[in-house]
């Protein structure tokens, strides 16, 4: 594969590392998406939504890094 094709993939993989770090930070500051004791329904829904976002994005990153991008590298 030509360098011009590998470069965008490498850049996206670096972006994925940074995004993974941001997801780790979000999980850390929310105690792994565990709402505070006594949290109202809105806060519980927010934490649940953040947990689902985390799972969805991590699955997306996995599929791109380990399935799609391997076809180009």
C-alpha positions as CSV (number, residue, x, y, z in Angstrom):
1,X,0.0,0.0,0.0
2,X,1.2,3.5,-0.8
3,X,2.4,5.8,1.9
4,X,-0.4,8.3,1.1
5,X,-2.9,5.5,2.0
6,X,-1.2,4.5,5.2
7,X,-0.8,8.0,6.6
8,X,-4.5,8.7,7.2
9,X,-4.9,5.3,8.9
10,X,-2.0,6.0,11.2
11,X,-3.4,9.4,12.1
12,X,-6.8,7.9,12.9
13,X,-5.1,5.3,15.0
14,X,-3.3,8.0,17.0
15,X,-6.7,9.8,17.4
16,X,-8.1,6.6,18.7
17,X,-5.4,6.4,21.4
18,X,-6.2,10.0,22.5
19,X,-10.0,9.2,22.5
20,X,-9.4,6.1,24.6
21,X,-7.5,8.2,27.1
22,X,-10.4,10.7,27.2
23,X,-12.9,7.8,27.8
24,X,-10.7,6.5,30.6
25,X,-10.7,9.9,32.2
26,X,-14.5,10.1,31.9
27,X,-14.9,6.7,33.5
28,X,-12.4,7.7,36.2
29,X,-14.2,10.9,37.2
30,X,-17.6,9.1,37.3
31,X,-16.4,6.1,39.3
32,X,-16.9,3.9,36.3
33,X,-20.3,5.6,35.5
34,X,-21.7,4.9,39.0
35,X,-24.0,7.7,40.0
36,X,-23.5,9.2,43.4
37,X,-25.6,7.8,46.2
38,X,-29.0,9.4,46.3
39,X,-28.7,10.7,42.7
40,X,-31.9,11.7,41.1
41,X,-33.3,10.0,38.0
42,X,-31.8,12.6,35.7
43,X,-28.3,12.0,37.1
44,X,-28.8,8.2,36.9
45,X,-29.9,8.5,33.3
46,X,-26.9,10.7,32.5
47,X,-24.4,8.2,34.0
48,X,-26.1,5.3,32.2
49,X,-26.0,7.2,28.9
50,X,-22.3,8.0,29.5
51,X,-21.6,4.3,30.2
52,X,-23.4,3.3,27.0
53,X,-21.5,6.0,25.0
54,X,-18.2,4.6,26.4
55,X,-19.2,1.1,25.4
56,X,-20.3,2.1,21.9
57,X,-17.3,4.2,21.1
58,X,-14.9,1.5,22.4
59,X,-16.5,-1.1,20.2
60,X,-16.3,1.3,17.2
61,X,-12.6,1.9,18.0
62,X,-11.9,-1.8,18.3
63,X,-13.6,-2.6,15.0
64,X,-11.7,0.1,13.1
65,X,-8.3,-0.6,14.7
66,X,-8.5,-4.4,14.6
67,X,-10.7,-5.1,11.5
68,X,-10.9,-2.3,9.1
69,X,-7.5,-0.7,9.4
70,X,-5.7,-4.0,9.3
71,X,-6.9,-4.3,5.7
72,X,-5.0,-1.2,4.8
73,X,-1.8,-1.7,6.8
